[in-house]
Amino acid sequence: MDRIPFGVAQLDSVLGGGAPEGSVVLIAGESGAGAREFIYTSAAMNALSRVDEETFDLYYGDLDDAATVPPEVHYLSFTTDADYLERELRYTMADEIVDAAVDGIDFVDLSPEYFQLSSIPREWYMGATSTIHDLGRGAGNRDGVLSAFGEYLTDNAADSLVVIDSITDLIGASGGEVEWEDVSMLVRGLAKAVHSWGGLLLALVNTDTITDRQLGQLVDGSSGTLQFSWESGGSKRARTMVVREFRGVLSQLESENIVRFETEIHDGGLDISDVRKIR
């Protein structure tokens, strides 16, 4: 089975190259525990592998023989634009990575559709430097955020890495347009669609904003879940990651007795610093 790299070298190595093609993976975590840094790293490294092989080799290394880098990277945000996301990437990894990688990432700003029914002043999300195209889009397009989201994926997601930032933003979508049942069904629909589209879809989920039952429904509807949390030991806190569920992957980790990954953030983005095993 072809694998698509997550862009985190040590994790990809343990998983035999990355995630199985056609997977929807929840990147779920507590605030600040590493989930967001994971999706930034994944988008940047997959883009970097195509636009700057030398820098990619420096920070990532060699791809596994079973891994295939997707030809396109799409980063969809419901609340922010490309300039904001580029600034956030620079907080997470070295400028030389970001300088090259942004040219290989298609940033998609769905904030006009997300905020259009809210009481938020239009200037806040359209911006002072909006183009004529942007202004026309905001004034005339009354399609819901889910419609715009679905249309974009239908046209662009095939064989690509798609990052969704974030699924939990939809729960509080303006105007009461999106109910929890819509979000849960969306994840199940994505899992079916991506299976036929190929590629890899990463969906960010903030576990601080949903109940355990809601998280369980999202986990059940997806192909796999990487869950990030804070762990305290003595006077220090550590970011940890567990593979909560992942068809075609979890059995591989269990065969090696791997139960938890410790993570760190450095110039290359998020990385694995230690692997905990059952002794």
Secondary structure, 3 states (H helix, E strand, C coil): CCEECCCCHHHHHHCCCCEECCEEEEEEECCCCCHHHHHHHHHHHHHHHHHCHHHHHHHCCCCCCCECCCCCEEEEECCCCHHHHHHHHHHHCCHHHHHHHHHHEEEEECHHHHHCCCCCCHHHHHCCCCCHHHHHHHHHCCCCHHHHHHHHHHHHCCCCEEEEECHHHHHCCHHHCCCHHHHHHHHHHHHHHHHHHCCEEEEEEEHHHCCHHHHHHHHHHCCEEEEEEEEEECCEEEEEEEEEEECCCHHHHHHCCEEEEEEEEECCEEEEEEEEECC
